[in-house]
Amino acid sequence: QVQLVESGGGLVQVGGSLRLSCAASGSIFSCNVMGWHRQAPGKQRELVAAIPSSGSTNYGDSVKGRFTISRDNAKNTVYLQMNSLKPEDTAVYYCNLRGPLYSGKNYWGQGTQVTVSS
């Protein structure tokens, strides 16, 4: 089993910045993808950004150029630096860890609220 613990959410003004962190523990595949998804009220959950244990990052179109995802493999931790925040970034942000395709393993954190006030 894998546990994901998120931190760093909160309230910020338009144009401000926040940094989210997610620490994974437990039986973690060395080959994995960690990432962030978000869900706003009345909307579907969407990809924000993802980063594999090795390889290129992937960003949702709405956050490209403003958000940066990074990870520390030694700490099994993924970070999301969010800059130039907009009211439409308001959502619950969920950390995700996906194992290799053959494993069928896909884990989610409990979510952290990000609110951008105008």
C-alpha positions in Angstrom: 0.0 0.0 0.0 1.0 3.6 -0.7 0.2 6.7 1.3 0.3 10.2 -0.1 0.4 13.2 2.2 -0.2 16.6 0.7 0.6 20.0 2.1 0.9 23.6 1.0 -2.6 24.6 0.0 -4.4 27.7 1.2 -5.8 31.1 0.3 -3.8 33.4 -2.0 -4.6 36.6 -4.0 -4.7 36.8 -7.7 -1.2 36.9 -9.1 0.3 35.2 -6.0 2.2 32.0 -5.6 1.8 28.7 -3.7 3.9 25.6 -3.5 2.3 22.2 -3.0 4.2 19.2 -1.7 3.2 15.5 -1.7 5.2 12.9 0.2 4.7 9.2 -0.7 5.4 6.3 1.6 4.9 2.6 1.5 5.5 0.1 -1.2 6.5 2.4 -4.1 7.5 1.1 -7.5 10.9 2.6 -8.5 9.3 3.3 -11.9 6.3 5.5 -11.4 4.6 8.7 -12.4 3.7 11.3 -9.8 1.5 14.2 -10.5 -1.2 16.6 -9.5 -4.8 16.8 -10.6 -7.4 19.3 -9.6 -11.2 19.4 -9.3 -13.3 22.6 -9.1 -16.9 22.5 -7.9 -19.2 21.2 -10.7 -16.3 20.2 -12.9 -14.4 17.0 -13.7 -11.1 16.3 -12.3 -8.3 17.4 -14.6 -4.6 16.9 -15.0 -2.5 19.7 -13.8 1.0 18.3 -14.2 2.8 14.9 -14.1 6.4 13.9 -13.8 7.8 10.3 -14.3 10.6 8.9 -12.2 12.7 9.5 -15.4 11.5 11.3 -18.4 9.7 14.5 -19.5 7.1 16.4 -17.6 3.5 16.9 -18.8 1.3 19.9 -18.1 -2.3 20.8 -18.6 -2.8 23.5 -21.2 -4.3 26.0 -18.7 -1.2 26.0 -16.4 1.6 25.9 -18.9 4.1 28.6 -18.3 2.8 29.3 -14.8 3.2 26.0 -12.9 6.3 23.9 -12.5 6.3 20.3 -11.3 9.4 18.7 -9.8 10.3 15.7 -7.7 12.9 14.4 -5.3 13.2 10.7 -5.9 15.3 10.2 -2.8 12.4 11.6 -0.7 9.6 10.2 -2.9 8.2 13.7 -2.9 6.6 15.7 -5.7 6.3 19.5 -5.7 4.1 21.9 -7.6 5.2 25.5 -7.8 2.2 27.6 -8.8 2.8 31.2 -9.9 0.6 33.9 -11.4 -2.4 32.3 -9.9 -5.8 33.1 -11.3 -9.3 32.7 -9.8 -9.9 29.8 -12.1 -7.1 27.9 -10.4 -9.3 27.5 -7.4 -9.9 23.8 -6.8 -9.0 20.9 -4.6 -5.6 19.6 -5.7 -5.0 15.9 -5.5 -1.6 14.2 -5.5 -1.4 11.1 -7.7 1.1 8.3 -7.9 0.8 5.7 -10.7 2.8 2.6 -10.9 3.9 0.8 -14.1 1.0 -0.1 -16.4 1.4 -3.8 -15.6 0.8 -3.1 -11.9 -2.5 -1.5 -12.3 -1.6 0.6 -9.2 -2.9 4.1 -9.0 -3.0 6.1 -5.7 -4.5 9.4 -4.7 -4.0 11.8 -1.8 -6.8 13.3 0.2 -6.6 16.6 -1.6 -5.7 20.1 -0.5 -7.8 23.2 -1.1 -6.3 26.1 -3.2 -8.4 29.2 -3.2 -7.4 32.2 -5.3 -9.3 35.4 -4.4 -9.8 38.4 -6.7 
